[in-house]
Amino acid sequence: MKTRLQQAIERGEFVATAEVTPPLSTRASDLLDKAGPLKGLAHAVNVTDGASARAHMDALAAAIILQRAGIEPILQLTCRDRNRIALQKRLGGRSSA
């Protein structure tokens, strides 16, 4: 199934994304308070990974929360603190690395 972003690009529409930094807390409500106003305005929401070198909600967890709330996420993973194997494990869902 194609995402809203994919469909808009294929139709040649102007697309807009927005960026959300996962909250410092682990509460889904804190994330949804930040991203909720973007629902219907942005085609997708970028979820940053390791922003400001501070401990935030995990970016993958944040992307899943947004997706379940009907907000299309674009997951960003940084390579800065991960080697290839750690990235593969992270994308495969086998590690919290």
Summary of the structure (lengths in Angstrom):
residues: 97
radius of gyration: 14.0
end to end distance: 29.2
largest distance: 38.7
contacts: 238
relative contact order: 0.18
helix: 40%
strand: 13%
